[in-house]
């Protein structure tokens, strides 16, 4: 019997839900370029009582942007960038809203009975800070670290990692990140990026945690052009001495991934927040070197996505294959996906095995974004923002570099997603 691939949980972003994709259904030829593999769209944002009469009369926008699933596949943690903001408030200005983490019961989320309801929600956990983006579970699964990337009513000012206790589903610590004292700003910018007033605050985006040395945290600093390296034990305690190193990247990082053996971190260099510059590279960081405080922790910096001098590719997401031998990088601006040989990349050799330009049904730019790996497939979100259910997921065969299936109607400019292994896997 063919082994089941399990499911995907796809963030809705401008839709207030997540999409549950049955990967086995997605690969059936008759379901290609349809939404037939989407088995449910459970709500991920709370109801609101705007007139105060005790009865909900609106649904929060939330902007669900990132998903983490625990090792047992029991609970999923959905980061809602704008928390309990109304769709009107988030639409007027998407940044600077207090965030939420929505805890979903995975079994209930996979049950179509809970489509378009709050029936799969186990808890809403306010982050207490604004603009959360990336999240990662500690190796022991006891805490969830969430990057809060903005200050109130600003795209700038993000300076904290919020620690959420998984057992109590509450904030247990707040870990400050190191600011840039050389930048003249002392308050968050009132401008939108890119602007020269950005550069004092790190504005954290992506995050991964390696088990190396008892736990080492890597945080992409979108406001700078580097990655912060933190001691996990100190970060869990909210220590202001948690940071142990910085690793430079081409420009402001966004998506990040940890190799299966925990030895390498991949970083997508997306764009600068302080000047008009989009990136074109992915960095590979040696975990042991970074944790030791060495300044040679960046093992490789690889141009991806068919980037040219005239059009930088703007890398968005990265993911390792299950055996760690391949790295998949999505490139938003060049509408491309690169598949790299990791060993060759670290050795400084030519390493791009496949350059793919997946197509969006109906035409238009494909805009590849978040990536999750299941079996031999890289599941890549794409589709330009175009209204509810305008996003899609391609299942790309990592070995051949070909699109094996396309699932439509998963969200509206969805960002990131997570794979849920089949029960008993």
C-alpha positions as CSV (number, residue, x, y, z in Angstrom):
1,X,0.0,0.0,0.0
2,X,1.3,3.5,-0.9
3,X,2.3,5.5,2.2
4,X,0.0,8.4,2.9
5,X,1.5,11.9,2.8
6,X,-0.9,13.4,5.4
7,X,-2.1,17.0,5.3
8,X,-1.2,20.6,5.0
9,X,-2.4,23.5,7.1
10,X,-2.2,26.6,5.0
11,X,-2.4,30.1,6.5
12,X,-5.2,32.2,5.1
13,X,-3.6,35.6,5.6
14,X,-6.4,37.9,4.3
15,X,-8.9,35.1,4.7
16,X,-9.7,34.5,8.4
17,X,-9.2,30.8,8.3
18,X,-6.6,28.1,7.4
19,X,-7.1,25.6,4.6
20,X,-6.7,21.9,5.3
21,X,-5.3,20.1,2.2
22,X,-5.4,16.3,1.9
23,X,-2.1,15.6,0.0
24,X,-3.2,12.2,-1.2
25,X,-6.3,13.7,-2.8
26,X,-4.1,16.5,-4.2
27,X,-2.1,14.0,-6.2
28,X,-5.1,12.4,-7.9
29,X,-5.0,13.5,-11.6
30,X,-8.6,14.5,-11.6
31,X,-8.0,17.0,-8.8
32,X,-5.2,18.9,-10.5
33,X,-5.8,22.6,-10.6
34,X,-8.9,22.3,-8.5
35,X,-9.8,22.8,-4.8
36,X,-11.0,19.2,-4.4
37,X,-8.2,18.4,-2.0
38,X,-9.2,21.2,0.4
39,X,-11.3,19.2,2.9
40,X,-12.0,22.0,5.4
41,X,-11.3,25.7,6.1
42,X,-11.6,26.1,9.9
43,X,-11.7,29.6,11.4
44,X,-8.5,30.9,12.9
45,X,-9.6,34.3,14.2
46,X,-12.0,35.2,17.0
47,X,-15.5,36.6,16.9
48,X,-15.8,40.3,17.9
49,X,-18.6,42.0,19.8
50,X,-18.3,45.5,18.4
51,X,-21.4,47.0,19.9
52,X,-20.9,45.6,23.3
53,X,-24.2,43.8,23.6
54,X,-22.7,40.5,24.4
55,X,-23.4,38.9,21.0
56,X,-20.7,38.6,18.4
57,X,-21.4,40.7,15.4
58,X,-18.1,40.5,13.4
59,X,-15.1,38.3,12.7
60,X,-11.6,39.4,13.3
61,X,-9.2,39.7,10.3
62,X,-6.4,38.2,12.3
63,X,-4.2,37.8,9.2
64,X,-3.1,34.2,9.9
65,X,0.4,34.1,8.4
66,X,2.4,31.3,9.9
67,X,1.8,27.8,11.3
68,X,3.7,25.4,13.5
69,X,2.6,21.8,14.4
70,X,3.8,19.9,17.4
71,X,5.8,16.7,17.1
72,X,2.7,14.5,17.8
73,X,0.6,16.3,15.2
74,X,-2.0,17.0,18.0
75,X,-2.0,20.8,18.0
76,X,-1.2,23.5,15.5
77,X,-0.2,27.1,16.4
78,X,-1.3,29.7,14.0
79,X,0.3,33.2,14.2
80,X,-2.3,35.9,13.6
81,X,-0.4,39.1,12.6
82,X,-3.2,41.5,13.3
83,X,-4.9,39.5,16.1
84,X,-8.4,40.8,17.0
85,X,-8.3,43.7,14.5
86,X,-11.4,44.1,12.4
87,X,-11.1,43.5,8.6
88,X,-11.6,47.2,8.1
89,X,-8.8,48.1,10.5
90,X,-6.3,45.6,9.1
91,X,-7.2,46.6,5.6
92,X,-6.7,50.2,6.3
93,X,-3.2,49.5,7.8
94,X,-2.0,45.9,8.1
95,X,0.8,46.7,10.6
96,X,1.1,47.4,14.3
97,X,-1.9,45.5,15.6
98,X,-1.7,43.4,18.8
99,X,-1.2,39.8,17.8
100,X,-2.7,36.4,18.6
101,X,-1.6,32.8,18.5
102,X,-4.5,30.5,17.7
103,X,-4.2,27.0,19.1
104,X,-6.0,24.5,16.8
105,X,-6.9,20.9,17.7
106,X,-5.5,19.2,14.6
107,X,-8.0,16.3,14.6
108,X,-10.9,18.7,14.8
109,X,-9.3,21.0,12.1
110,X,-9.2,18.0,9.8
111,X,-12.9,17.3,10.4
112,X,-15.0,19.0,7.7
113,X,-17.7,19.4,10.4
114,X,-15.7,22.4,11.6
115,X,-15.5,24.1,8.2
116,X,-15.9,27.9,8.6
117,X,-16.5,27.5,12.4
118,X,-14.4,28.0,15.6
119,X,-14.9,24.4,16.4
120,X,-11.3,23.5,16.0
121,X,-10.0,26.3,18.2
122,X,-8.6,25.2,21.5
123,X,-7.4,28.6,22.7
124,X,-6.6,32.1,21.6
125,X,-3.4,33.4,23.2
126,X,-2.7,37.1,22.9
127,X,1.0,37.9,22.4
128,X,0.7,41.2,24.2
129,X,2.9,42.8,21.5
130,X,2.2,43.8,18.0
131,X,2.9,42.4,14.5
132,X,3.9,38.8,15.2
133,X,5.3,36.9,12.2
134,X,7.4,33.7,12.6
135,X,7.1,31.1,15.3
136,X,8.9,27.9,16.4
137,X,8.5,25.3,19.0
138,X,11.4,24.4,21.3
139,X,12.9,20.9,20.7
140,X,11.1,19.6,23.8
141,X,7.8,21.1,22.7
142,X,7.4,23.0,26.0
143,X,7.4,26.5,24.6
144,X,6.5,28.4,21.5
145,X,8.7,31.3,20.5
146,X,7.0,34.1,18.5
147,X,8.7,37.0,16.8
148,X,6.8,40.2,17.4
149,X,8.1,42.3,14.5
150,X,6.4,45.7,14.9
151,X,5.5,48.4,17.4
152,X,2.0,49.7,17.9
153,X,0.6,51.4,14.7
154,X,4.0,51.0,13.0
155,X,5.7,48.7,10.6
156,X,8.9,49.4,12.6
157,X,9.8,48.9,16.3
158,X,9.8,45.1,16.6
159,X,12.2,44.2,19.4
160,X,11.0,41.1,21.2
161,X,10.6,37.4,21.1
162,X,7.5,36.4,23.0
163,X,7.7,33.0,24.9
164,X,4.4,31.1,25.2
165,X,4.1,28.2,27.6
166,X,2.5,25.4,25.7
167,X,1.0,23.7,28.8
168,X,-0.7,26.8,30.2
169,X,-1.2,28.5,26.8
170,X,0.0,31.9,28.2
171,X,2.9,34.2,27.8
172,X,5.7,33.1,30.2
173,X,8.5,35.5,29.2
174,X,9.4,38.3,26.9
175,X,13.0,38.2,25.5
176,X,14.3,41.6,24.3
177,X,16.4,41.7,21.1
178,X,19.5,43.9,20.7
179,X,18.9,47.2,19.0
180,X,21.3,49.1,16.7
181,X,22.7,52.0,18.8
182,X,24.5,53.5,15.8
183,X,21.2,54.3,14.0
184,X,19.9,57.8,14.9
185,X,16.3,56.8,15.4
186,X,15.1,56.2,19.0
187,X,11.4,55.7,18.2
188,X,9.7,53.5,15.6
189,X,9.4,55.0,12.1
190,X,6.2,56.7,11.1
191,X,6.9,55.8,7.5
192,X,6.4,52.6,5.5
193,X,9.4,50.6,4.4
194,X,11.7,51.0,2.7
195,X,12.7,54.2,4.4
196,X,16.0,55.5,5.9
197,X,14.2,55.9,9.3
198,X,14.3,52.1,9.7
199,X,17.4,50.6,11.1
200,X,17.3,51.0,14.9
201,X,15.0,48.1,15.6
202,X,15.6,44.5,14.4
203,X,11.9,43.8,13.4
204,X,12.2,40.0,13.7
205,X,10.7,37.8,11.0
206,X,11.6,34.2,10.6
207,X,12.7,31.9,13.4
208,X,14.1,28.4,13.8
209,X,15.4,26.5,16.9
210,X,18.2,23.9,16.7
211,X,18.7,21.4,19.5
212,X,22.4,22.0,19.3
213,X,24.1,22.7,22.6
214,X,20.8,22.4,24.5
215,X,19.0,24.7,22.1
216,X,20.1,27.5,19.8
217,X,17.7,30.0,18.4
218,X,18.1,31.8,15.0
219,X,16.1,34.9,14.4
220,X,15.9,36.7,11.1
221,X,16.2,40.5,11.6
222,X,14.1,42.1,8.9
223,X,15.1,45.5,10.1
224,X,18.8,44.8,9.7
225,X,20.6,42.5,7.3
226,X,21.5,39.7,9.7
227,X,20.4,36.8,11.9
228,X,20.5,36.9,15.7
229,X,21.7,33.8,17.5
230,X,20.2,33.2,21.0
231,X,20.8,30.7,23.8
232,X,17.5,28.9,24.1
233,X,17.6,28.6,27.9
234,X,18.2,32.3,28.3
235,X,15.6,33.2,25.7
236,X,13.0,31.0,27.6
237,X,13.8,32.9,30.7
238,X,13.4,36.3,29.1
239,X,17.0,37.2,29.6
240,X,18.4,40.4,28.0
241,X,21.7,38.4,27.6
242,X,20.2,35.7,25.4
243,X,21.9,36.9,22.2
244,X,25.3,35.2,21.7
245,X,26.1,36.1,18.0
246,X,25.0,37.8,14.8
247,X,25.4,36.4,11.3
248,X,25.3,38.8,8.4
249,X,23.1,38.1,5.3
250,X,22.7,39.9,2.0
251,X,19.7,41.9,3.1
252,X,16.8,41.7,5.5
253,X,15.9,38.0,6.0
254,X,12.4,36.5,6.0
255,X,11.7,32.8,5.6
256,X,14.1,30.4,7.4
257,X,14.5,26.6,7.8
258,X,16.5,24.2,9.9
259,X,18.1,21.1,8.3
260,X,16.8,17.7,9.6
261,X,20.0,17.0,11.5
262,X,19.9,20.5,13.1
263,X,23.3,21.5,11.8
264,X,22.4,24.1,9.1
265,X,20.0,27.0,9.0
266,X,18.8,28.4,5.6
267,X,17.8,32.0,5.4
268,X,16.0,33.8,2.5
269,X,17.3,37.3,2.1
270,X,14.1,39.1,1.0
271,X,14.5,42.8,1.2
272,X,15.9,45.9,3.0
273,X,13.6,47.9,5.2
274,X,15.8,51.0,5.1
275,X,16.5,51.3,1.3
276,X,14.9,50.3,-2.0
277,X,16.7,46.9,-2.4
278,X,15.4,43.4,-2.9
279,X,17.6,40.4,-2.3
280,X,18.6,37.6,-4.5
281,X,20.4,35.1,-2.3
282,X,19.9,32.3,0.3
283,X,22.4,31.9,3.1
284,X,23.4,28.7,4.8
285,X,24.6,29.1,8.4
286,X,26.6,26.6,10.3
287,X,24.8,26.1,13.6
288,X,27.9,25.0,15.6
289,X,30.0,27.9,14.4
290,X,27.2,30.4,15.1
291,X,26.6,29.0,18.6
292,X,30.4,29.3,19.3
293,X,30.3,33.0,18.4
294,X,32.5,32.6,15.3
295,X,32.4,35.2,12.6
296,X,32.6,32.6,9.8
297,X,29.3,30.9,10.5
298,X,27.8,31.7,7.0
299,X,29.0,28.7,5.0
300,X,27.4,29.7,1.7
301,X,25.5,32.5,0.0
302,X,23.8,31.3,-3.1
303,X,22.0,33.3,-5.8
304,X,18.6,31.8,-6.5
305,X,15.5,32.2,-8.6
306,X,17.2,33.2,-11.8
307,X,18.1,36.6,-10.4
308,X,19.6,39.2,-12.8
309,X,21.0,42.6,-12.4
310,X,17.8,44.0,-13.8
311,X,15.5,41.9,-11.6
312,X,16.4,40.6,-8.3
313,X,14.5,37.4,-7.4
314,X,13.4,38.4,-3.8
315,X,13.7,35.1,-2.0
316,X,10.7,34.5,0.3
317,X,10.7,30.9,1.8
318,X,13.1,28.0,2.2
319,X,12.8,24.4,3.2
320,X,15.1,21.3,3.3
321,X,14.2,18.0,1.9
322,X,13.5,15.3,4.4
323,X,17.0,13.8,4.0
324,X,18.6,17.2,4.2
325,X,20.4,16.9,0.8
326,X,18.3,19.4,-1.0
327,X,17.2,23.0,-0.3
328,X,14.1,24.5,-1.9
329,X,13.9,28.3,-2.2
330,X,10.9,30.3,-3.4
331,X,11.4,33.6,-5.1
332,X,8.5,36.0,-5.2
333,X,9.7,38.6,-7.7
334,X,11.1,36.3,-10.3
335,X,8.2,33.9,-10.0
336,X,10.6,31.0,-9.6
337,X,11.6,28.1,-7.3
338,X,15.2,26.9,-7.0
339,X,16.2,23.4,-5.9
340,X,19.8,23.3,-4.6
341,X,22.3,20.6,-3.8
342,X,23.2,21.4,-0.1
343,X,26.6,19.6,-0.1
344,X,27.7,21.4,-3.3
345,X,26.5,24.7,-1.9
346,X,28.5,24.3,1.3
347,X,31.5,23.3,-0.8
348,X,31.2,26.5,-2.8
349,X,30.4,24.6,-6.0
350,X,27.6,25.2,-8.6
351,X,24.5,23.8,-6.8
352,X,21.3,24.7,-8.5
353,X,19.7,21.5,-9.8
354,X,16.4,22.9,-10.9
355,X,15.0,26.3,-11.7
356,X,11.2,26.1,-11.9
357,X,8.7,28.7,-13.0
358,X,5.4,27.2,-11.8
359,X,2.3,28.5,-13.4
360,X,-0.8,29.9,-11.8
361,X,-4.1,28.6,-13.3
362,X,-5.7,31.3,-15.3
363,X,-2.4,33.2,-15.8
364,X,-0.9,36.0,-13.8
365,X,2.3,36.1,-11.8
366,X,2.8,33.0,-9.7
367,X,4.5,34.7,-6.7
368,X,5.9,31.7,-4.8
369,X,6.0,32.1,-1.0
370,X,6.0,29.7,1.9
371,X,7.2,26.1,1.6
372,X,6.6,22.9,3.6
373,X,8.0,19.5,2.7
374,X,6.1,16.2,2.8
375,X,7.8,13.1,1.5
376,X,9.4,13.8,-1.8
377,X,7.3,16.9,-2.4
378,X,7.9,20.6,-1.8
379,X,4.5,22.2,-1.1
380,X,4.9,25.8,-2.2
381,X,2.3,28.5,-1.8
382,X,1.7,30.8,-4.7
383,X,-0.8,33.0,-6.5
384,X,-1.0,36.8,-6.5
385,X,-3.3,38.5,-4.1
386,X,-6.7,38.6,-5.8
387,X,-9.5,38.2,-3.2
388,X,-10.7,35.4,-1.0
389,X,-9.3,31.9,-2.0
390,X,-7.0,33.3,-4.6
391,X,-3.9,31.5,-3.4
392,X,-2.8,28.0,-4.4
393,X,-0.3,25.3,-3.5
394,X,2.0,23.5,-5.9
395,X,3.3,20.1,-5.1
396,X,6.8,20.0,-6.6
397,X,8.7,16.8,-7.0
398,X,12.1,17.7,-5.4
399,X,14.0,15.0,-7.4
400,X,12.7,15.9,-10.8
401,X,11.8,19.6,-10.4
402,X,8.4,19.2,-11.9
403,X,5.0,20.2,-10.6
404,X,3.1,17.0,-9.7
405,X,-0.2,18.8,-8.6
406,X,-1.8,22.1,-8.0
407,X,-4.3,22.8,-5.3
408,X,-6.4,26.0,-5.7
409,X,-8.5,28.2,-3.3
410,X,-6.4,27.9,-0.2
411,X,-6.3,31.5,1.0
412,X,-5.8,35.1,0.0
413,X,-2.1,35.9,-0.4
414,X,-1.3,33.1,2.0
415,X,2.2,33.3,3.5
416,X,3.4,30.1,5.3
417,X,2.1,26.6,5.9
418,X,3.0,23.4,7.8
419,X,2.8,19.7,7.0
420,X,0.9,17.3,9.3
421,X,2.2,13.7,9.0
422,X,-0.4,11.0,8.7
423,X,-1.6,9.5,12.0
424,X,0.7,6.8,13.3
425,X,3.6,7.9,11.1
